[in-house]
Amino acid sequence: MRTAGQWLLGRGWLLAALALLGMDGRLPEFIAGAASGSLLALGLGALVRQQLAPSRYNRPSLPERYRVADDLRQPLAAVVAVAEQDAITGRR
């Protein structure tokens, strides 16, 4: 109940502020500024996430069982044999 009350109070203040801006004639400038600021923040956030993401070239290579299973030219018996050998040796 407390969270719902805070949510309603916050939305009430926001609506009151938007109404006052609208009556004062400054609502279009506020919306333009808020939209451009939001787009800038979203763009910077995406750029930071992209830069901090690990490189796909530094990932460890796939185990043999995945390489054999992904090669569609391999017969099913070879895929099963590699998977069985992997299960016997207990490699991950």
N, C-alpha and C positions, 0 to 999 in steps of 0.2 A: 504494500500500500504506500509505503514511503517513497519508493522509486516512482510510482505512478504520479504521486503528488508533485515530486520534483520535476518530472517530465512535463506535467501540465503547467506548473509555474514557469518553467523555462520557456515553453511555447507561448504562454501568455505574454511574457515580457517581449518576446520576439515579435509577436503580432502587434503589440502596442507600439514598439519601436518602428515597425514597418508602416503602421497607420500614421504615426507622426511624421515620418519621412515623406509619405505620400501626400499628406496635407501641406507640408512645407514645399513640395515640388522637387525634392531631392531624391526621390525613390529611383528614377532611372539611372542616376549617377551611382547610387549605392549598388544597384543590381549589376551594372557594368563593372564596377570595381570589384565586387564580390566574385563575379564570374571569372574575370581575368585573373584575380588572385588565386582562385580555386584551380583554374587550369594551370597556372604557373606552379602551384604546389604539387599538383598531380604529376606534371611533367618532370619536375625535379625529383619527386619520389620514385618515379619509374626509372629515371636515369641512375639514381643511387642504387636501386635494386639490381639493375642490369650490371652495373660496375662491380657490385659486391658478390654477384653470383659466381660460383666456382666455374672454372673453365671446363669445357667439355673435352678438351685435349689432355687434361691432367687426370682424368678418371682412370681407375685400374681397368685392365683389359678383362673381357668377359671370360669366364671359365670355359674349358673345352666343351663341356656338355651343352652350353648355350650356342657356341659356334657351330657345333655339329647339328643341333636341332634346328638352327635357323637356315642351314644350307639345304635347300629343297632338292638338290641333286643327290644327296646322301640317301641310301636305302634305309628303311625303317629299322632293319636289323642292326645297322651300324649305330643309329641313334640310341636304340635300346641297350646295346652293348656298352656304349660310353656311359650311359646313365647308370647301368648296373655296376660298372667298374668304379664310378664315382661314389655310389652308395657303399660299396665294399670298403673303399679306402677312407671314406668319411670326410672327404674334402668338401669345403664350402666355397 
